[in-house]
Amino acid sequence: MPNGHILKSFLILIFFLGTSATVHAQENFSAHNNDTLQYEVVKIDKKEDGIDRLFIVIDSADVHNTALIQKIVIEVCANYTLDNNSRLSFFCCEEFADYKDNLFLGDQTEFGIEDYYKWRNHYYLAEFDFTSKIYTSYPAYNGKQLKSKKVEILQGC
């Protein structure tokens, strides 16, 4: 059986079992306007009723550029079927663009406690919640000094 057919069969089975699956995205969407948006959707967490979360890599220097983030949110809405329960998670590198439990828990993890601290305080840049329309930078940051943590209300889909 070709690999594509195996993957398709697996995804159909997951869908019918009602289990969530994380799918690696191959799409790299460019802006629909003249600006060049520098982001990449690297993972999609699908639930039985749609997309739960998109994992997006951006440059860490852009984390507080709300105009750029707003454009990314709008473009992602145009390219994916999202609903009020969907979320966008922004990271600075693909290697760490995943759920904390997937990266740091279990016997198969290759990352240690220092990597977890870096993930929490530096790599996990921001979160956008479509229900509240709130964009939060450094949502997992747990340092003694506030690391430019900001909360903004943005337009959703």
C-alpha positions as CSV (number, residue, x, y, z in Angstrom):
1,M,0.0,0.0,0.0
2,P,1.4,3.5,-0.8
3,N,2.2,5.6,2.3
4,G,-0.5,8.2,1.4
5,H,-3.2,5.6,1.3
6,I,-2.0,4.3,4.7
7,L,-2.1,7.8,6.2
8,K,-5.5,8.5,4.7
9,S,-6.9,5.2,6.1
10,F,-5.4,6.0,9.5
11,L,-7.0,9.5,9.6
12,I,-10.4,8.1,8.6
13,L,-10.1,5.5,11.4
14,I,-9.2,8.2,13.9
15,F,-12.1,10.4,12.7
16,F,-14.6,7.6,13.2
17,L,-13.3,6.6,16.6
18,G,-13.7,10.2,17.8
19,T,-10.1,10.5,18.9
20,S,-8.0,13.6,18.4
21,A,-5.0,13.5,16.1
22,T,-2.2,15.9,15.5
23,V,-1.5,16.4,11.8
24,H,1.6,18.0,10.4
25,A,0.7,20.8,8.0
26,Q,2.5,21.2,4.7
27,E,0.8,24.5,3.9
28,N,2.8,27.7,3.8
29,F,0.4,30.5,3.0
30,S,1.6,33.8,1.7
31,A,-0.3,37.0,2.3
32,H,-3.3,37.9,0.2
33,N,-2.2,41.5,0.2
34,N,1.1,43.2,-0.6
35,D,2.6,42.6,2.8
36,T,4.7,39.6,3.4
37,L,3.6,37.7,6.4
38,Q,6.3,35.6,7.9
39,Y,4.6,32.6,9.6
40,E,4.2,28.9,9.0
41,V,1.5,26.6,10.2
42,V,3.5,23.6,11.3
43,K,0.9,21.4,13.1
44,I,-2.9,21.0,13.1
45,D,-4.7,19.4,16.0
46,K,-8.0,18.1,14.7
47,K,-10.9,17.0,16.8
48,E,-13.9,15.1,15.4
49,D,-15.9,18.3,14.9
50,G,-13.2,20.5,13.4
51,I,-9.8,22.1,14.1
52,D,-9.0,22.5,17.8
53,R,-5.6,24.2,17.4
54,L,-3.1,25.4,14.8
55,F,0.5,25.5,15.8
56,I,2.2,28.5,14.1
57,V,5.8,29.5,14.0
58,I,6.6,33.2,13.9
59,D,9.7,35.3,14.5
60,S,9.9,36.0,18.3
61,A,10.5,39.7,17.5
62,D,7.0,39.8,16.1
63,V,5.2,38.6,19.2
64,H,4.0,42.1,20.2
65,N,3.4,43.3,16.6
66,T,-0.4,43.2,17.0
67,A,-1.0,44.5,13.5
68,L,0.9,41.6,12.0
69,I,-0.7,39.1,14.4
70,Q,-4.1,40.4,13.4
71,K,-3.3,39.9,9.7
72,I,-2.1,36.3,10.4
73,V,-5.4,35.6,12.3
74,I,-7.4,36.9,9.4
75,E,-5.4,35.0,6.8
76,V,-5.5,31.7,8.8
77,C,-9.3,32.1,9.1
78,A,-9.5,32.4,5.3
79,N,-7.5,29.3,4.8
80,Y,-8.8,26.9,7.5
81,T,-12.2,26.1,8.8
82,L,-12.1,27.3,12.4
83,D,-14.8,27.9,15.0
84,N,-15.2,29.6,18.3
85,N,-13.5,26.7,20.1
86,S,-10.4,26.9,17.9
87,R,-7.1,28.3,19.2
88,L,-3.9,29.5,17.6
89,S,-0.6,28.8,19.4
90,F,2.5,30.8,18.3
91,F,6.0,29.5,18.8
92,C,9.5,30.7,17.7
93,C,10.6,27.3,16.4
94,E,9.0,24.2,14.9
95,E,10.9,21.8,17.2
96,F,8.9,23.1,20.2
97,A,5.6,23.8,18.5
98,D,3.5,21.3,20.4
99,Y,1.6,20.7,23.6
100,K,3.7,20.6,26.8
101,D,2.6,17.1,27.6
102,N,3.6,15.8,24.2
103,L,7.1,17.3,24.5
104,F,8.0,16.8,28.1
105,L,5.9,13.9,29.6
106,G,6.3,10.2,29.0
107,D,9.1,7.8,28.4
108,Q,9.7,8.8,24.8
109,T,10.6,12.5,25.5
110,E,14.0,13.7,24.4
111,F,13.7,17.0,26.3
112,G,14.7,17.7,29.9
113,I,13.7,20.2,32.5
114,E,15.9,23.0,31.1
115,D,14.2,22.6,27.8
116,Y,10.8,22.8,29.5
117,Y,11.8,26.1,31.2
118,K,12.9,27.5,27.8
119,W,9.7,26.3,26.2
120,R,7.6,27.9,28.9
121,N,9.5,31.2,29.1
122,H,10.8,31.7,25.5
123,Y,9.7,29.3,22.8
124,Y,5.9,29.4,23.5
125,L,5.3,32.9,22.3
126,A,1.5,33.5,22.4
127,E,-2.0,32.2,22.2
128,F,-5.1,33.4,20.4
129,D,-8.5,32.2,21.7
130,F,-11.4,32.5,19.2
131,T,-14.0,32.4,22.0
132,S,-12.8,35.4,23.9
133,K,-10.8,36.9,20.9
134,I,-8.0,37.4,23.4
135,Y,-4.3,37.3,22.2
136,T,-1.9,36.7,25.1
137,S,1.8,36.9,24.7
138,Y,4.0,34.5,26.8
139,P,0.9,32.7,28.2
140,A,3.0,30.1,30.1
141,Y,5.7,32.5,31.4
142,N,6.4,31.9,35.0
143,G,9.3,34.3,35.8
144,K,9.7,36.6,38.7
145,Q,9.8,39.6,36.4
146,L,7.0,40.3,33.9
147,K,8.4,39.4,30.5
148,S,6.5,42.0,28.4
149,K,3.4,39.8,28.9
150,K,0.5,41.6,27.0
151,V,-3.1,40.8,26.5
152,E,-4.8,42.2,23.4
153,I,-8.3,41.9,22.0
154,L,-8.2,41.1,18.3
155,Q,-10.7,40.5,15.6
156,G,-11.5,36.8,15.0
157,C,-12.9,35.1,11.9
